[in-house]
Amino acid sequence: MKTTFIGAIVSGFVFSGLLLTGCSSDSPDDAVTSSTNPSPSASFSDFPTKPSAIALAVASEVIGMTEELAIQTIEGISSEQLTARVVRRDDSTYAITEDYSISRINLEIDNGIVTKTWIG
């Protein structure tokens, strides 16, 4: 086995410890002979892209509840792992990620009461 150490200086920063290893074979029979890539075991279409009926029902059900009770209700569903996220509380709007999650219920709160929800 042949080991090569490469260190680099980029814009005044020293990057060291990048270790590249390579193996050589004395026999051509040990070389890889296949040029095809393996097919993936799962495709994008295998993952759900729409929220479940339970998530939609819970999101609707918690409107009018107190913030605390709504979060307990959402996170207490045993058949699915749902999460709650407060995105607005009265006049304070919070920075949120833009990733879409079919198991996350976003809450808007006014005077301690959930007034709007959506999945995402």
DSSP file (Angstrom, degrees, kcal/mol; ACC not computed):
  #  RESIDUE AA STRUCTURE BP1 BP2  ACC     N-H-->O    O-->H-N    N-H-->O    O-->H-N    TCO  KAPPA ALPHA  PHI   PSI    X-CA   Y-CA   Z-CA
    1    1 A M              0   0    0      0, 0.0     2,-0.5     0, 0.0    22,-0.2   0.000 360.0 360.0 360.0 137.1    0.0    0.0    0.0
    2    2 A K  E     -A   22   0A   0     20,-1.8    20,-2.0     2,-0.0     2,-0.4  -0.917 360.0-164.8-109.3 130.2    1.3    3.4   -0.9
    3    3 A T  E     -A   21   0A   0     -2,-0.5     2,-0.4    18,-0.2    18,-0.2  -0.956   2.3-168.3-118.7 133.6    0.4    6.4    1.3
    4    4 A T  E     -A   20   0A   0     16,-2.3    16,-1.9    -2,-0.4     2,-0.5  -0.978   8.5-151.6-123.6 133.2    0.9   10.0    0.3
    5    5 A F  E     -A   19   0A   0     -2,-0.4     2,-0.5    14,-0.2    14,-0.2  -0.889  12.6-172.5-104.8 130.8    0.6   13.1    2.6
    6    6 A I  E     -A   18   0A   0     12,-1.9    12,-0.6    -2,-0.5     2,-0.4  -0.988   4.0-178.4-124.7 126.4   -0.5   16.4    1.1
    7    7 A G  E     -     0   0A   0     -2,-0.5     2,-0.3     9,-0.1     9,-0.2  -0.935   9.0-167.2-118.1 146.5   -0.4   19.7    3.0
    8    8 A A  E     -A   15   0A   0      7,-2.6     7,-3.0    -2,-0.4     2,-0.5  -0.981  18.4-149.9-137.4 147.5   -1.6   22.9    1.5
    9    9 A I  E     +A   14   0A   0     -2,-0.3     2,-0.5     5,-0.2     5,-0.2  -0.974  23.3 176.9-114.6 118.2   -1.4   26.6    2.4
   10   10 A V  E >   -A   13   0A   0      3,-2.4     3,-2.5    -2,-0.5    -2,-0.0  -0.982  66.4 -24.6-126.7 121.5   -4.4   28.6    1.2
   11   11 A S  T 3  S-     0   0    0     -2,-0.5    -1,-0.1     1,-0.3     3,-0.1   0.839 126.1 -48.9  48.0  42.8   -4.9   32.3    1.9
   12   12 A G  T 3  S+     0   0    0      1,-0.3     2,-0.4     0, 0.0    -1,-0.3   0.383 114.9 115.1  84.3  -6.0   -2.7   32.2    4.9
   13   13 A F  E <   -A   10   0A   0     -3,-2.5    -3,-2.4     2,-0.0     2,-0.6  -0.809  58.9-140.6 -98.5 138.9   -4.5   29.1    6.4
   14   14 A V  E     -A    9   0A   0     -2,-0.4     2,-0.6    -5,-0.2    -5,-0.2  -0.881  14.6-169.7-101.8 121.2   -2.6   25.9    6.8
   15   15 A F  E     +A    8   0A   0     -7,-3.0    -7,-2.6    -2,-0.6     2,-0.3  -0.942  19.7 159.8-108.5 114.5   -4.5   22.8    6.0
   16   16 A S  E     +     0   0A   0     -2,-0.6    -9,-0.1    -9,-0.2     3,-0.1  -0.897  42.9  56.8-131.0 163.4   -2.6   19.7    7.0
   17   17 A G  E     +     0   0A   0     -2,-0.3     2,-0.8     1,-0.3    -1,-0.1   0.460  58.5 143.7  96.1   2.3   -3.6   16.2    7.7
   18   18 A L  E     -A    6   0A   0    -12,-0.6   -12,-1.9    -3,-0.1     2,-0.6  -0.658  32.3-169.2 -73.9 111.9   -5.2   15.5    4.4
   19   19 A L  E     -A    5   0A   0     -2,-0.8     2,-0.5   -14,-0.2   -14,-0.2  -0.918  10.9-170.3-113.8 120.0   -4.2   12.0    3.9
   20   20 A L  E     -A    4   0A   0    -16,-1.9   -16,-2.3    -2,-0.6     2,-0.4  -0.913   6.9-171.2-107.7 132.7   -4.7   10.3    0.6
   21   21 A T  E     +A    3   0A   0     -2,-0.5     2,-0.4   -18,-0.2   -18,-0.2  -0.937   5.9 178.7-123.5 148.8   -4.1    6.6    0.3
   22   22 A G  E     -A    2   0A   0    -20,-2.0   -20,-1.8    -2,-0.4     2,-0.4  -0.995  16.3-144.5-145.2 148.6   -4.0    4.4   -2.7
   23   23 A C        -     0   0    0     -2,-0.4     2,-0.4   -22,-0.2    -2,-0.0  -0.919  11.2-158.4-114.9 139.7   -3.5    0.7   -3.2
   24   24 A S        -     0   0    0     -2,-0.4     2,-0.4     2,-0.0     3,-0.0  -0.874   7.4-145.9-115.0 153.1   -1.7   -0.7   -6.1
   25   25 A S        -     0   0    0     -2,-0.4     6,-0.0     1,-0.1    -2,-0.0  -0.922  12.2-153.0-119.4 141.4   -2.0   -4.3   -7.4
   26   26 A D  S    S+     0   0    0     -2,-0.4    -1,-0.1     1,-0.1     3,-0.0   0.660  84.5  63.3 -82.4 -16.1    0.7   -6.4   -8.9
   27   27 A S    >   -     0   0    0      1,-0.1     3,-1.5    -3,-0.0     4,-0.2  -0.928  68.4-150.3-116.4 130.2   -1.9   -8.4  -10.8
   28   28 A P  G >  S+     0   0    0      0, 0.0     3,-1.3     0, 0.0    -1,-0.1   0.722  96.3  71.2 -66.5 -18.2   -4.2   -6.9  -13.5
   29   29 A D  G 3  S+     0   0    0      1,-0.3     4,-0.1    -3,-0.0    -3,-0.0   0.708  90.0  60.6 -69.4 -18.6   -6.8   -9.6  -12.5
   30   30 A D  G <  S+     0   0    0     -3,-1.5    -1,-0.3     2,-0.1     3,-0.1   0.539  84.5 105.8 -84.1  -6.4   -7.4   -7.7   -9.3
   31   31 A A  S <  S-     0   0    0     -3,-1.3     2,-0.3    -4,-0.2     0, 0.0  -0.319  84.4 -96.6 -74.4 156.4   -8.5   -4.5  -11.1
   32   32 A V        -     0   0    0      1,-0.1    -1,-0.1    -2,-0.0    -2,-0.1  -0.561  38.6-179.2 -70.8 131.0  -12.2   -3.5  -11.3
   33   33 A T        +     0   0    0     -2,-0.3     2,-0.4    -4,-0.1    -1,-0.1   0.522  51.0  89.9-111.6  -8.8  -13.7   -4.7  -14.5
   34   34 A S        -     0   0    0      1,-0.1    -2,-0.0     2,-0.1     0, 0.0  -0.736  43.9-178.0 -93.2 137.5  -17.2   -3.4  -14.2
   35   35 A S        +     0   0    0     -2,-0.4     2,-0.3     2,-0.1    -1,-0.1   0.295  53.2 100.7-112.5   7.9  -18.1    0.0  -15.6
   36   36 A T        -     0   0    0      1,-0.0    -2,-0.1     0, 0.0     0, 0.0  -0.696  68.1-129.2 -95.0 147.8  -21.7    0.1  -14.6
   37   37 A N        -     0   0    0     -2,-0.3     2,-0.1     1,-0.1    -2,-0.1  -0.695  29.3-107.5 -90.0 144.9  -23.0    1.9  -11.5
   38   38 A P        -     0   0    0      0, 0.0    -1,-0.1     0, 0.0     3,-0.1  -0.422  36.8-111.4 -68.4 147.7  -25.2    0.1   -9.1
   39   39 A S        -     0   0    0      1,-0.1     2,-0.0    -2,-0.1     0, 0.0  -0.575  36.6-103.7 -79.6 143.8  -28.9    1.1   -9.2
   40   40 A P        -     0   0    0      0, 0.0    -1,-0.1     0, 0.0     3,-0.1  -0.340  18.0-138.3 -66.8 148.2  -30.1    3.0   -6.1
   41   41 A S  S    S+     0   0    0      1,-0.1     2,-0.4    -3,-0.1    -2,-0.0   0.722  87.2  32.3 -80.4 -21.1  -32.3    1.0   -3.7
   42   42 A A  S    S-     0   0    0      3,-0.0     2,-0.3     5,-0.0    -1,-0.1  -0.989  70.0-155.1-135.7 145.5  -34.7    3.9   -3.2
   43   43 A S    >   -     0   0    0     -2,-0.4     3,-1.9     1,-0.1     4,-0.3  -0.723  36.0-103.5-113.4 167.9  -35.9    6.6   -5.5
   44   44 A F  G >  S+     0   0    0      1,-0.3     3,-1.6    -2,-0.3    -1,-0.1   0.845 119.2  62.8 -57.4 -34.9  -37.3   10.1   -4.7
   45   45 A S  G 3  S+     0   0    0      1,-0.3    -1,-0.3     4,-0.0     4,-0.1   0.632  89.8  69.4 -69.6 -11.8  -40.8    8.8   -5.4
   46   46 A D  G <  S+     0   0    0     -3,-1.9    -1,-0.3     2,-0.1    -2,-0.2   0.652  86.7  80.1 -77.7 -14.5  -40.5    6.3   -2.5
   47   47 A F  S <  S-     0   0    0     -3,-1.6     2,-0.1    -4,-0.3    -5,-0.0  -0.767  89.4-112.6 -97.6 137.0  -40.7    9.2    0.0
   48   48 A P        -     0   0    0      0, 0.0    54,-0.2     0, 0.0    -2,-0.1  -0.408  29.5-179.1 -67.3 140.8  -44.0   10.7    1.0
   49   49 A T        +     0   0    0     -4,-0.1    -4,-0.0    -2,-0.1    -2,-0.0   0.421  61.8  66.3-118.1  -4.2  -44.4   14.3   -0.2
   50   50 A K  S    S-     0   0    0     52,-0.0    52,-0.1     1,-0.0    -1,-0.0  -0.936  87.1-108.3-119.9 143.2  -47.9   15.1    1.3
   51   51 A P        -     0   0    0      0, 0.0    52,-0.1     0, 0.0    -2,-0.1  -0.310  40.7-105.7 -65.9 153.0  -48.8   15.3    4.9
   52   52 A S     >  -     0   0    0     50,-0.4     4,-2.2     1,-0.1     5,-0.2  -0.257  25.9-109.1 -73.3 164.8  -50.9   12.4    6.3
   53   53 A A  H  > S+     0   0    0      1,-0.2     4,-2.3     2,-0.2     5,-0.2   0.846 120.8  55.1 -61.8 -34.2  -54.6   12.8    7.1
   54   54 A I  H  > S+     0   0    0      2,-0.2     4,-2.8     1,-0.2     5,-0.2   0.938 107.1  48.3 -65.4 -46.9  -53.7   12.6   10.8
   55   55 A A  H  > S+     0   0    0      1,-0.2     4,-2.4     2,-0.2    -2,-0.2   0.914 113.5  47.8 -60.4 -43.3  -51.2   15.5   10.5
   56   56 A L  H  X S+     0   0    0     -4,-2.2     4,-1.7     2,-0.2    -1,-0.2   0.907 112.9  48.4 -63.9 -42.2  -53.8   17.6    8.7
   57   57 A A  H  X S+     0   0    0     -4,-2.3     4,-2.5     2,-0.2    -2,-0.2   0.918 112.4  47.9 -65.4 -44.3  -56.5   16.8   11.2
   58   58 A V  H  X S+     0   0    0     -4,-2.8     4,-2.0     2,-0.2    -2,-0.2   0.909 108.6  54.7 -64.2 -42.1  -54.3   17.6   14.2
   59   59 A A  H  < S+     0   0    0     -4,-2.4     4,-0.3    -5,-0.2    -1,-0.2   0.882 114.0  41.8 -59.3 -38.1  -53.2   20.9   12.6
   60   60 A S  H >< S+     0   0    0     -4,-1.7     3,-0.9    -5,-0.2    -1,-0.2   0.873 111.5  56.1 -74.4 -38.1  -56.9   21.9   12.3
   61   61 A E  H 3< S+     0   0    0     -4,-2.5    -2,-0.2     1,-0.2    -1,-0.2   0.822  99.8  58.0 -65.3 -34.4  -57.8   20.6   15.7
   62   62 A V  T >< S+     0   0    0     -4,-2.0     3,-2.2    -5,-0.1    52,-0.3   0.603  75.3 111.4 -79.8 -10.2  -55.3   22.7   17.7
   63   63 A I  T <  S+     0   0    0     -3,-0.9    52,-0.2    -4,-0.3     3,-0.1  -0.483  84.1  24.3 -63.1 127.9  -56.6   26.0   16.4
   64   64 A G  T 3  S+     0   0    0     50,-2.5    -1,-0.3     1,-0.4     2,-0.1   0.229  99.6 114.0  97.9 -12.0  -58.2   27.8   19.4
   65   65 A M  S <  S-     0   0    0     -3,-2.2    49,-2.8     1,-0.1    -1,-0.4  -0.426  76.7 -95.8 -82.7 163.4  -56.1   25.9   21.9
   66   66 A T  B  >  -B  113   0B   0     47,-0.2     4,-2.6    -2,-0.1    47,-0.2  -0.403  38.3-110.2 -69.1 158.6  -53.5   27.5   24.2
   67   67 A E  H  > S+     0   0    0     45,-1.8     4,-2.4     1,-0.2     5,-0.2   0.928 118.0  49.1 -57.1 -47.0  -50.0   27.3   22.9
   68   68 A E  H  > S+     0   0    0      1,-0.2     4,-2.2    44,-0.2    -1,-0.2   0.919 113.4  45.2 -61.8 -45.7  -48.9   24.8   25.6
   69   69 A L  H  > S+     0   0    0      2,-0.2     4,-2.5     1,-0.2    -1,-0.2   0.882 111.9  53.0 -67.4 -37.3  -51.9   22.5   25.0
   70   70 A A  H  X S+     0   0    0     -4,-2.6     4,-2.8     2,-0.2    -2,-0.2   0.925 110.6  46.2 -63.2 -44.6  -51.5   22.6   21.2
   71   71 A I  H  X S+     0   0    0     -4,-2.4     4,-2.7     2,-0.2     5,-0.2   0.912 113.0  49.8 -65.8 -41.7  -47.8   21.6   21.5
   72   72 A Q  H  X S+     0   0    0     -4,-2.2     4,-1.0    -5,-0.2    -2,-0.2   0.902 112.9  47.9 -61.4 -40.7  -48.6   18.8   23.9
   73   73 A T  H  < S+     0   0    0     -4,-2.5     4,-0.4     2,-0.2     3,-0.2   0.941 114.2  45.2 -65.2 -48.4  -51.4   17.6   21.5
   74   74 A I  H >< S+     0   0    0     -4,-2.8     3,-1.0     1,-0.2     8,-0.4   0.947 119.1  40.1 -61.7 -50.4  -49.2   17.7   18.4
   75   75 A E  H 3< S+     0   0    0     -4,-2.7    -1,-0.2     1,-0.2    -2,-0.2   0.599 108.5  63.9 -79.0  -9.7  -46.2   16.0   20.0
   76   76 A G  T 3<  +     0   0    0     -4,-1.0     2,-0.4    -3,-0.2    -1,-0.2   0.454  68.0 118.3 -92.8  -1.1  -48.3   13.5   21.9
   77   77 A I    <   -     0   0    0     -3,-1.0     5,-0.3    -4,-0.4     3,-0.2  -0.531  46.2-167.4 -67.0 120.2  -49.7   11.8   18.9
   78   78 A S  S    S+     0   0    0     -2,-0.4    -1,-0.2     1,-0.2     3,-0.1   0.734  77.9  60.5 -86.0 -21.8  -48.5    8.3   19.2
   79   79 A S  S    S+     0   0    0      1,-0.1     2,-0.3   -25,-0.0    -1,-0.2   0.705 116.0  23.6 -80.9 -17.6  -49.3    7.0   15.7
   80   80 A E  S    S-     0   0    0     -3,-0.2     2,-1.2   -26,-0.0    -1,-0.1  -0.978  78.1-119.4-142.2 154.2  -47.0    9.6   14.0
   81   81 A Q        +     0   0    0     -2,-0.3     2,-0.3    -3,-0.1    -6,-0.1  -0.744  45.7 172.4 -96.3  88.5  -44.0   11.6   15.1
   82   82 A L        -     0   0    0     -2,-1.2     2,-0.3    -8,-0.4    22,-0.2  -0.690  15.1-157.8 -96.9 149.9  -45.2   15.1   14.7
   83   83 A T  E     -c  104   0B   0     20,-2.6    22,-3.2    -2,-0.3     2,-0.4  -0.914   6.1-141.4-125.1 155.0  -43.4   18.2   15.8
   84   84 A A  E     -c  105   0B   0     -2,-0.3     2,-0.4    20,-0.2    22,-0.2  -0.888  13.9-174.9-114.5 146.1  -44.6   21.7   16.5
   85   85 A R  E     -c  106   0B   0     20,-2.1    22,-3.0    -2,-0.4     2,-0.6  -0.964  19.9-140.7-142.1 123.6  -42.9   25.0   15.7
   86   86 A V  E     +c  107   0B   0     -2,-0.4    22,-0.2    20,-0.2     3,-0.1  -0.740  24.6 171.5 -82.1 121.0  -44.0   28.5   16.8
   87   87 A V  E     +     0   0B   0     20,-2.8     7,-2.5    -2,-0.6     2,-0.3   0.643  67.7  20.0-104.6 -21.1  -43.4   30.8   13.8
   88   88 A R  E     -cD 108  93B   0     19,-1.3    21,-2.8     5,-0.2     2,-0.4  -0.974  55.1-174.6-150.3 135.8  -45.2   33.9   15.2
   89   89 A R  E >   -cD 109  92B   0      3,-2.9     3,-2.4    -2,-0.3     2,-0.2  -0.943  67.3 -57.5-131.2 110.9  -46.2   34.9   18.7
   90   90 A D  T 3  S-     0   0    0     19,-3.5    19,-0.1    -2,-0.4    20,-0.0  -0.384 124.2 -11.6  54.1-117.6  -48.2   38.1   18.8
   91   91 A D  T 3  S+     0   0    0     -2,-0.2     2,-0.6    -3,-0.1    -1,-0.3   0.415 118.2  93.9 -92.5   2.8  -46.1   40.8   17.1
   92   92 A S  E <   -D   89   0B   0     -3,-2.4    -3,-2.9     2,-0.0     2,-0.5  -0.859  53.8-169.9-101.8 117.1  -42.9   38.7   17.0
   93   93 A T  E     -D   88   0B   0     -2,-0.6     2,-0.3    -5,-0.2    -5,-0.2  -0.902  16.4-142.5-103.5 132.6  -42.2   36.7   13.9
   94   94 A Y        -     0   0    0     -7,-2.5     2,-0.3    -2,-0.5    -2,-0.0  -0.671  17.1-108.9 -99.6 147.7  -39.4   34.3   14.2
   95   95 A A        -     0   0    0     -2,-0.3     2,-0.3     1,-0.0    -1,-0.1  -0.551  45.3-177.9 -69.3 133.4  -36.8   33.3   11.6
   96   96 A I        -     0   0    0     -2,-0.3     2,-0.1   -11,-0.0    -9,-0.0  -0.917  29.2-103.3-132.8 158.8  -37.5   29.8   10.3
   97   97 A T        -     0   0    0     -2,-0.3     0, 0.0     1,-0.1     0, 0.0  -0.443  22.8-136.9 -74.9 156.6  -35.9   27.4    7.9
   98   98 A E        +     0   0    0     -2,-0.1     2,-0.1     2,-0.1    -1,-0.1   0.274  62.5 122.2 -99.8  10.4  -37.5   27.0    4.6
   99   99 A D        -     0   0    0      1,-0.1     2,-0.5     2,-0.0    -2,-0.1  -0.468  62.3-126.2 -71.5 147.8  -37.2   23.2    4.5
  100  100 A Y        -     0   0    0     -2,-0.1     2,-0.5     2,-0.0    -2,-0.1  -0.844  27.8-178.9-101.0 124.1  -40.5   21.4    4.1
  101  101 A S    >   -     0   0    0     -2,-0.5     3,-1.4    19,-0.4    19,-0.6  -0.981  21.2-157.0-125.2 122.2  -41.4   18.7    6.6
  102  102 A I  T 3  S+     0   0    0     -2,-0.5   -50,-0.4     1,-0.3    -1,-0.1   0.574  96.2  52.9 -72.9  -7.3  -44.6   16.8    6.3
  103  103 A S  T 3  S+     0   0    0    -52,-0.1   -20,-2.6   -21,-0.1     2,-0.5   0.303  90.6  91.2-108.9   8.2  -44.5   16.0   10.0
  104  104 A R  E <   -c   83   0B   0     -3,-1.4    16,-2.3   -22,-0.2     2,-0.6  -0.907  56.7-159.4-111.2 130.2  -44.1   19.6   11.3
  105  105 A I  E     -cE  84 119B   0    -22,-3.2   -20,-2.1    -2,-0.5     2,-0.3  -0.930  11.9-148.5-107.7 119.9  -47.0   21.8   12.3
  106  106 A N  E     -cE  85 118B   0     12,-3.4    12,-1.4    -2,-0.6     2,-0.4  -0.690  14.6-155.3 -87.7 138.5  -46.2   25.5   12.3
  107  107 A L  E     -cE  86 117B   0    -22,-3.0   -20,-2.8    -2,-0.3   -19,-1.3  -0.931  14.4-161.4-120.9 137.7  -48.2   27.6   14.8
  108  108 A E  E     -cE  88 116B   0      8,-2.4     7,-2.7    -2,-0.4     8,-1.2  -0.976  20.3-159.2-111.5 132.7  -49.1   31.3   14.9
  109  109 A I  E     -cE  89 114B   0    -21,-2.8   -19,-3.5    -2,-0.5     2,-0.4  -0.931  14.9-177.7-119.7 131.9  -50.1   32.5   18.4
  110  110 A D  E >  S- E   0 113B   0      3,-2.8     3,-2.0    -2,-0.4    -2,-0.0  -0.990  78.7 -16.9-128.0 123.3  -52.1   35.5   19.4
  111  111 A N  T 3  S-     0   0    0     -2,-0.4    -1,-0.1     1,-0.3     3,-0.1   0.850 128.9 -52.5  51.6  39.5  -52.6   36.3   23.1
  112  112 A G  T 3  S+     0   0    0      1,-0.2   -45,-1.8   -46,-0.1     2,-0.4   0.450 117.9 108.8  82.1   0.8  -51.6   32.7   24.0
  113  113 A I  E <  S-BE  66 110B   0     -3,-2.0    -3,-2.8   -47,-0.2     2,-0.4  -0.911  74.2-116.5-115.5 137.6  -54.0   31.1   21.6
  114  114 A V  E     + E   0 109B   0    -49,-2.8   -50,-2.5    -2,-0.4    -5,-0.2  -0.581  38.1 167.9 -70.1 122.2  -53.2   29.2   18.4
  115  115 A T  E     +     0   0B   0     -7,-2.7     2,-0.3    -2,-0.4    -6,-0.2   0.599  61.6  19.3-112.2 -17.7  -54.9   31.2   15.5
  116  116 A K  E     - E   0 108B   0     -8,-1.2    -8,-2.4   -54,-0.1    -1,-0.3  -0.988  60.2-179.8-153.8 143.6  -53.3   29.7   12.4
  117  117 A T  E     + E   0 107B   0     -2,-0.3     2,-0.3   -10,-0.2   -10,-0.2  -0.970   2.9 171.9-138.7 155.7  -51.5   26.5   11.5
  118  118 A W  E     - E   0 106B   0    -12,-1.4   -12,-3.4    -2,-0.3     2,-0.3  -0.968  32.1-112.4-158.2 157.5  -49.9   24.9    8.5
  119  119 A I  E       E   0 105B   0     -2,-0.3   -14,-0.2   -14,-0.2   -17,-0.1  -0.679 360.0 360.0 -88.0 139.4  -47.8   21.9    7.7
  120  120 A G              0   0    0    -16,-2.3   -19,-0.4   -19,-0.6   -18,-0.2   0.420 360.0 360.0 159.3 360.0  -44.3   22.5    6.5
